[in-house]
Amino acid sequence: MELSIQTIRFLGTDMVNKANSGHPGIVLGAAGTVYELFQNHLKANPKQPDWFNRDRFFLAAGHGSALLYSVLHLSGYDISLEDLKEFRQLDSKTPGHPEFRHTSGVDSTTGPLGQGVAMAVGNAIAESYLAATFNKEGYNIIDHNTYALCGDGDLQEGVTMEAMSLAGRLGLNKLIVLFDSNDIQLDGPTNKAVNDDIEMKVKSMNWNYLLVSQPNDLTTLNQALELAKKSEKPVFIEVKSIIGYGASAQGTSVTHGSPIGEEEASAMRLRMEYPYQPFDIPKEVYQDFDQVFGERGRQSFKEWNRLLLKYKDAYLEEYRKLKRIIEGTIDIDFEELIPQVDIGTKEATRVSIGKIIPALSEHLVEMIGGSADLTSSTKVKGINGDFDIDHRTGRNINYGVREHAMAAITNGLALHHLKAFSGGFFVFADYMKPAIRLAALMGLPSMFIFTHDSVAVGEDGPTHEPVEQLSMFRTLPNLNTFRPANANETRHAMRYALSVTDKPSVVVLTRQNTTVMQKVSYEEFKTGAYIVRDLDNFEGILIATGSEVELAISVQEKLKNEHGIFVRVVSMPSVELFLSQPKEIQERIIPFSCKKRLAIEMGASLTWYRFATEVFGIDRFGKSGKGNEVVASFGFTPDHLIEYYLNM
């Protein structure tokens, strides 16, 4: 055991030294903690890293990636010694912070502090919901724990506290957080920044608290983990440690984020009686991991597969649903479930989503989500009642006013293959942006649904009126942003969001009514932009999104009838999908030879100039007043837009 722990310490240290970059402090201080977790508790199979019923491990303190990579390598995951030597190098399997889908054994992308614990909460909700939905007497098909390792920095981030508060309220008893408690952060002792009583804090949130008071006391840690696995509440284990353990500067912030150097590492080897050269790993260490962690994982995996086959025979329909979730596929007829609404239908697109989600959820057991204390306004709500301690099959999550945690928890649900969605006011996307960015980075099909999409919010004023948020998301890589014009486009947006498997979706909806002016096929919608109304010999193009599409059609009609000017109207529900089309399709819909191309949207104008010669947008904060009056005050009326177009 001690040899294996020492090997983890020095392997991680050697990686950081070779890269001349990284964080050795947590590697040296928490090596024993991670060893104990992997060797004696974590249930996983390195040869089947995506096994659905494995225990999950979230390295919330993602700067400790060298620690994680070392343990994954020794445990038998597809990370070679050469990969470890390429730590933090361009295009290596071992980047500076762990990246999901990039490195075998990494259960989530972490690094921005706080995200890991919040995603772990989402994962624990998913495990609990799936177990309640699919398990039968004698068939515990879904039965695993979710672990997270965090540091002081994670606990200082608000998103962690938001998520832990909800986890305690929901009694997520298979969630175990290990706190690497060394009283040091980058800028020095933590008492310069915080003096929280962490025990009282977590207990007040309905967590069980356990303490391992002596560094490297694995006997007590083992006992704590055994108790944690039997708890009826989420468990927080504070493990006292020494940052940079073994280095001459141990216990100080010097070891947090800078290599200790070859000379110091050599001196450590002598002091700690570790007679192996850098990247020289004793065979006994590989054997240690294989005989304990590896064997447990192999046996657990075999037993689960045998049980799954019996489950298939006994509960074929449930098996098929579970298999679909595991494979990430959808098998429903969207056209039948949510048919297009009739032309002339007038309703806010938030009302449309309130009809679409329940209709789909009845046929997709994997759909789960909720809103941040705004359900009556967003209409974004899961079915089957509230997910709670005594109702684990409820699919509506009462997030409370916790937007940031909601977004990160949504990612945790999606990591467990659920079709997870969240709801909130669009202006509060600012609170959710870090988690949405991580969803895009991980390629997760999380669905973030926003309502109250513009200055049409009205009386609540500029604090609640989004203007820059659409541009923010349209510049985020690997994300689809939808701003549907009406009920039919909303329907298509949700269909696309549910079908995509490698990127998240942001769906932005109106509070005000919009009228269905036309029907559009799903194939047309998927191009990201399409011609809504066309006129022969058009001289200009009006490009619009959301409620402004209806406005653009009114402008088109008045230009024709009152001025004899013909223009084309294009709806662009998704800029990203349009930009992904071949140039010939883009040119057919918005020919650049047309010299008068006007984009119309109640938001920031900057990103529209790639399509338009002129933009009628809003590049200032909103106003408080009746929604229609605020909209008119910014010039979003047919007459004002006609005047603007004529003067282009």
Stockholm file with secondary structure:
# STOCKHOLM 1.0

chainA/1-648         MELSIQTIRFLGTDMVNKANSGHPGIVLGAAGTVYELFQNHLKANPKQPDWFNRDRFFLAAGHGSALLYSVLHLSGYDISLEDLKEFRQLDSKTPGHPEFRHTSGVDSTTGPLGQGVAMAVGNAIAESYLAATFNKEGYNIIDHNTYALCGDGDLQEGVTMEAMSLAGRLGLNKLIVLFDSNDIQLDGPTNKAVNDDIEMKVKSMNWNYLLVSQPNDLTTLNQALELAKKSEKPVFIEVKSIIGYGASAQGTSVTHGSPIGEEEASAMRLRMEYPYQPFDIPKEVYQDFDQVFGERGRQSFKEWNRLLLKYKDAYLEEYRKLKRIIEGTIDIDFEELIPQVDIGTKEATRVSIGKIIPALSEHLVEMIGGSADLTSSTKVKGINGDFDIDHRTGRNINYGVREHAMAAITNGLALHHLKAFSGGFFVFADYMKPAIRLAALMGLPSMFIFTHDSVAVGEDGPTHEPVEQLSMFRTLPNLNTFRPANANETRHAMRYALSVTDKPSVVVLTRQNTTVMQKVSYEEFKTGAYIVRDLDNFEGILIATGSEVELAISVQEKLKNEHGIFVRVVSMPSVELFLSQPKEIQERIIPFSCKKRLAIEMGASLTWYRFATEVFGIDRFGKSGKGNEVVASFGFTPDHLIEYYLNM
#=GR chainA/1-648 SS CHHHHHHHHHHHHHHHHHHTCSCHHHHHHHHHHHHHHHHHTCCCCTTSTTCTTSCEEEESSGGGHHHHHHHHHHHTCSCCHHHHHTTTCTTCSSCSSCCTTTSTTCCSCCCSTTHHHHHHHHHHHHHHHHHHHHCBTTBCCSCCCEEEEECHHHHHSHHHHHHHHHHHHHTCTTEEEEEEECSEETTEEGGGTCCCCHHHHHHHTTCEEEEECSTTCHHHHHHHHHHHHTCSSCEEEEEECCTTTTSTTTTSGGGTSSCCCHHHHHHHHHHTTCCCCTTCCCHHHHHHHIIIIIHHHHHHHHHHHHHHHHHHHHCHHHHHHHHHHHHTCCCCCHHHHSCCCCTTCEEEHHHHHHHHHHHHHTTCTTEEEEESSCHHHHCCCCSSSBCBTTBTTCCBCCCCSCHHHHHHHHHHHHHTTCEEEEEEEGGGHHHHHHHHHHHHHHTCCCEEEEECCSGGGCTTCGGGCCSSHHHHHHTSTTCEEECCSSHHHHHHHHHHHHHCSSSCEEEECCSSEEECCCCCCHHHHTTSCEEEECCTTCCEEEEECTTHHHHHHHHHHHHHHHHCCCEEEEECSCHHHHHTSCHHHHHHHSCTTCSEEEEECSSCCGGGGGTCSEEECCCSCCCCSCHHHHHHHTTCSHHHHHHHHHTC
#=GC SS_cons         CHHHHHHHHHHHHHHHHHHTCSCHHHHHHHHHHHHHHHHHTCCCCTTSTTCTTSCEEEESSGGGHHHHHHHHHHHTCSCCHHHHHTTTCTTCSSCSSCCTTTSTTCCSCCCSTTHHHHHHHHHHHHHHHHHHHHCBTTBCCSCCCEEEEECHHHHHSHHHHHHHHHHHHHTCTTEEEEEEECSEETTEEGGGTCCCCHHHHHHHTTCEEEEECSTTCHHHHHHHHHHHHTCSSCEEEEEECCTTTTSTTTTSGGGTSSCCCHHHHHHHHHHTTCCCCTTCCCHHHHHHHIIIIIHHHHHHHHHHHHHHHHHHHHCHHHHHHHHHHHHTCCCCCHHHHSCCCCTTCEEEHHHHHHHHHHHHHTTCTTEEEEESSCHHHHCCCCSSSBCBTTBTTCCBCCCCSCHHHHHHHHHHHHHTTCEEEEEEEGGGHHHHHHHHHHHHHHTCCCEEEEECCSGGGCTTCGGGCCSSHHHHHHTSTTCEEECCSSHHHHHHHHHHHHHCSSSCEEEECCSSEEECCCCCCHHHHTTSCEEEECCTTCCEEEEECTTHHHHHHHHHHHHHHHHCCCEEEEECSCHHHHHTSCHHHHHHHSCTTCSEEEEECSSCCGGGGGTCSEEECCCSCCCCSCHHHHHHHTTCSHHHHHHHHHTC
//
